[in-house]
């Protein structure tokens, strides 16, 4: 896999101190997807500067160095854009999740945990949605106990669920 997309253990600095939602479900389907590389202009700009500087050292007089600098900047810009796109391209998986409330969700992320169809997962939604392997059995009902609780499950609904 290339340098992007970022792994699921990496969070934005904006996520620090933020609150999010947590739900649980079961993976019912998955398929590989290709993450398209980006061309933000950073690679092209960096390549153009480097190519222009290198090109301007070629040639004897100022005219030859100027022409070589322009050609170097153009070539460097094209190369830098292509490199940026290649570095930001990657592979991921689209997971189809049936949450414990029966709703279907789609989450696209990398699969460092080697998750598979039929596995229980926890979905956290803060700066983005992330999947992680669930640590316990499926809850008996909506609002089941959390880790260490009487049923040994990991939860599944809000603490103020009807009937509680």
Phi, psi and omega in degrees: 000147178284186183292343179229155003286159181295152178294167183279354177267355181265128178240153177290150176298336177290342180281343180299129178078002181273157177255150179215184180255147177232133175218168183233156179190189182235136176288121179251349178193158176198152178208149177287144176227154177260128177271121183291138177289156181255155173231080183282344184104345181295314179296317180295318180295314179297318178295321180295317179297312181296315180297320179295318179295314180294316181298327182289351177269355182264136177110162184270306183259177185296326180293315180296320179292325178294313178299314180296325177294318178294314178298317178298320179295317179297312180296318179295322178296316178296314180295317180297320177296318179294321179294316178301315180297319180293322181289328182268359177277151178191183179247147178212182177234144169261119179258133172257122185243133168261111182284171185292350175264003178090356180282146177262137178226151175244131178229129177251124179199171174287167187236058179297333183273000182053048177293153181219168179302137180094348181279147174279137180226156171255132176253121175251137180234105176237256176285340172200169180275135178228145175254144171216155182295134178285149184267354184218184179288165178298145179294149178293319180209177179300129179082027181297167185295156177268171183311134181086354180283180185300322183271349178077003179281188182246004179109186179172349181205174182290154181292341179259031180298147179305139178087003181258000000 
